[in-house]
Amino acid sequence: MKTKLFMAALLISTCSMAGTISIAVAANVSYAIDDLKKAFNKQYPDTDVKVTLGSSGKLTAQIKNGAPYEILMSANMKYPEALYKEKLAVTEPVVYARGSLAVLSSRKKDFSQGINIVLDKQIRAIAIANPKSAPYGKAAVEALKNAGLYEKVKHKFVNAESISQTVAYTVTAADIGFIAKSSLYSSRMARFRRGDYFIDVDPELYTPISQGMVILKKGEEEREVRAFYNFILGPKAKEIFEKYGYRVNE
């Protein structure tokens, strides 16, 4: 009897949550966010999740200037840690996924030389996210420096404001681009096969991209916000992140 009462109370609590929550999401998560929202709404059908996508640096600047977001899902830990230190976040930063870098071309390339393909004379434009505000751009620069290639190719860079813009530049204008591996798992990118159109960047060349999340001051008292936060750290979200090329069990 007690078990039945508990389950009934849980069901009422779950179904009664209704409202809108506003989350700021790093651009690299744009490819997975729809699946995450759909899975969340199966549990909480009356909660509307409003998503604002952008580079982690720009989203953090908006938060500091009063943007009414309730959760930040950053592309690294730097920005959530800064917000927590400044008391603009009410939970300590946690890692919700770890991202990986890939090198992509919209045309078939000989990737047998690995990352050294950037030295190819036919590679005149390399799309890269702004390393000052986008963690994947910073990781790309770090990888190139550790491979001894940065100074030789930095004049080829075409800077984008976010990783999603980097993908757009890569498939429309640049010869190759350093992108989030997660972007390759969207349906519109399915035609790009590993080895012919992209390769993974050796993870030994860059610091692991630990993506961090915090609940912000505005969401402190909202049950829907806490429910979404817990969902992102739960098993179903981990399953979705893995589907999109992230690592979640390190």
C-alpha positions in Angstrom: 0.0 0.0 0.0 2.8 2.4 0.9 4.5 1.7 -2.4 1.4 2.5 -4.3 0.9 5.7 -2.5 4.5 6.7 -3.1 4.2 6.0 -6.8 1.0 7.9 -7.0 2.5 10.9 -5.3 5.5 10.7 -7.6 3.2 10.6 -10.7 1.2 13.6 -9.5 4.4 15.5 -8.8 5.8 14.7 -12.2 2.6 15.5 -14.1 1.8 18.7 -12.2 5.0 20.5 -13.1 4.1 23.0 -15.8 5.8 26.1 -17.0 8.7 27.3 -19.1 12.4 27.1 -18.3 15.1 28.9 -20.2 18.5 27.3 -20.7 21.7 28.6 -22.4 23.4 25.8 -24.3 26.8 25.7 -26.0 26.5 25.5 -29.7 28.1 22.0 -30.0 25.1 20.6 -28.1 22.7 21.9 -30.8 22.9 18.5 -32.5 21.7 16.6 -29.5 19.5 19.1 -27.8 16.3 18.2 -29.7 16.6 14.5 -28.6 17.3 15.6 -25.1 14.3 17.8 -25.0 12.0 15.1 -26.4 13.2 12.6 -23.8 12.8 15.1 -21.0 9.2 16.0 -22.2 8.2 12.3 -22.1 8.7 12.6 -18.3 7.5 16.2 -18.0 5.1 16.9 -20.9 3.9 20.2 -19.6 7.3 21.8 -19.2 8.4 24.0 -22.1 12.2 24.1 -22.5 13.4 27.3 -24.2 16.9 26.9 -25.6 19.3 29.7 -26.5 22.4 28.4 -28.4 25.7 30.2 -28.7 29.4 30.1 -27.8 30.0 29.5 -24.1 31.9 32.8 -23.8 29.1 34.9 -25.3 26.4 33.1 -23.3 28.3 33.7 -20.1 28.7 37.4 -21.0 24.9 37.6 -21.5 24.3 36.0 -18.1 26.6 38.5 -16.4 24.6 41.2 -18.1 21.3 40.0 -16.7 20.1 37.5 -19.4 17.2 35.5 -17.8 18.7 32.0 -18.3 18.1 29.4 -15.6 20.7 26.8 -16.6 24.0 27.0 -18.4 25.3 24.0 -20.3 28.7 25.2 -21.3 31.3 23.6 -23.7 33.9 23.6 -20.9 34.2 24.1 -17.1 35.8 27.5 -17.2 32.6 29.5 -17.6 30.4 27.7 -15.1 33.2 27.9 -12.6 33.5 31.7 -13.1 29.7 32.1 -12.6 29.7 30.0 -9.5 32.6 32.0 -8.1 30.7 35.2 -8.8 27.6 33.8 -7.1 25.6 33.9 -10.3 25.2 30.1 -10.2 23.8 28.3 -7.2 25.2 24.8 -7.9 28.8 23.8 -8.1 29.8 23.1 -11.8 29.4 19.4 -12.8 30.6 17.6 -16.0 27.6 16.4 -18.0 29.6 15.2 -21.1 33.1 15.2 -22.6 33.5 16.4 -26.2 35.9 15.4 -28.9 37.5 17.1 -31.9 37.3 16.0 -35.5 38.8 17.4 -38.7 36.2 17.6 -41.5 36.2 18.3 -45.2 33.1 18.6 -47.4 35.1 16.8 -50.1 37.0 13.5 -50.0 40.5 14.0 -48.7 43.5 11.7 -48.1 43.5 11.7 -44.3 46.2 9.1 -44.0 48.6 11.8 -42.8 46.3 12.6 -39.9 46.3 16.2 -38.6 49.2 17.0 -40.8 46.8 17.4 -43.7 46.6 21.1 -42.7 50.1 21.5 -44.3 48.7 20.4 -47.7 49.1 23.2 -50.2 45.6 22.6 -51.4 44.3 23.5 -48.0 44.0 27.2 -48.1 41.3 27.9 -45.6 40.8 26.2 -42.2 37.6 26.8 -40.3 38.1 27.1 -36.6 35.9 28.4 -33.7 37.2 31.6 -32.0 39.6 30.2 -29.4 38.9 33.2 -27.1 35.3 32.4 -26.6 34.7 28.8 -27.9 36.3 25.9 -26.1 36.4 23.7 -29.2 38.4 26.5 -30.9 40.8 26.6 -28.0 41.2 22.9 -28.1 41.9 23.0 -31.9 44.7 25.6 -31.4 46.1 23.5 -28.5 46.1 20.4 -30.7 47.9 22.2 -33.6 50.5 23.7 -31.2 51.2 20.3 -29.6 51.6 18.8 -33.1 54.0 21.6 -34.1 51.8 22.9 -36.8 50.2 26.1 -35.5 52.7 28.6 -36.6 52.8 27.1 -40.1 49.0 27.2 -40.7 47.6 30.0 -38.5 47.4 32.3 -41.5 44.9 29.9 -43.1 42.4 30.3 -40.3 38.8 31.3 -41.0 37.4 32.2 -37.5 33.8 31.5 -36.6 32.0 32.6 -33.5 30.7 29.2 -32.4 31.3 25.6 -33.3 28.0 25.4 -35.2 29.1 28.3 -37.4 32.5 26.5 -37.8 30.6 23.5 -39.2 28.7 25.8 -41.6 32.0 27.4 -42.8 33.5 24.0 -43.2 30.8 22.6 -45.5 30.4 25.8 -47.5 33.6 27.8 -47.8 36.6 26.4 -46.1 38.7 23.4 -47.3 38.7 21.8 -43.9 37.5 22.6 -40.4 38.1 21.6 -36.8 34.7 20.8 -35.5 33.0 19.1 -32.5 32.7 15.4 -33.3 29.1 15.5 -32.0 28.0 17.5 -35.1 28.8 14.5 -37.3 26.0 12.5 -35.8 23.2 14.8 -37.1 21.1 13.4 -40.0 22.3 16.1 -42.4 25.9 15.1 -41.7 25.5 11.4 -42.2 27.0 11.4 -45.7 30.4 12.3 -44.3 32.2 9.0 -43.7 35.1 8.6 -41.4 38.4 8.3 -43.3 37.1 9.9 -46.5 35.6 13.1 -45.1 36.8 13.3 -41.5 39.1 11.9 -38.9 39.3 12.2 -35.1 41.9 14.5 -33.7 44.2 12.5 -31.4 42.9 13.2 -27.9 46.5 13.2 -26.6 47.0 16.5 -28.4 44.5 18.6 -26.4 43.1 18.9 -22.9 39.9 16.9 -22.5 36.8 19.0 -23.2 34.9 18.6 -20.0 31.5 20.3 -20.6 30.1 21.9 -17.5 26.6 22.7 -16.2 25.2 24.9 -13.4 21.8 26.1 -12.2 21.8 29.9 -12.3 20.4 32.2 -9.7 17.1 32.8 -11.6 16.4 29.0 -11.6 17.2 28.4 -7.9 13.6 28.0 -6.7 12.1 26.3 -9.8 11.3 22.6 -9.6 11.2 22.3 -13.4 14.7 23.7 -13.6 15.9 21.2 -11.0 14.1 18.4 -12.9 15.9 19.2 -16.2 19.2 19.5 -14.4 18.8 16.1 -12.9 17.6 14.6 -16.2 20.8 15.9 -18.0 22.9 14.0 -15.4 20.8 10.9 -15.6 21.0 7.6 -17.6 18.7 8.6 -20.5 20.6 11.8 -21.2 23.9 9.9 -21.0 22.6 7.5 -23.6 21.7 10.4 -25.9 25.1 12.1 -25.4 26.9 8.8 -26.3 24.7 8.5 -29.4 26.1 11.9 -30.5 29.8 11.0 -30.0 30.3 12.4 -26.5 32.1 10.5 -23.7 30.1 10.3 -20.5 31.7 7.6 -18.3 35.2 9.0 -17.6 
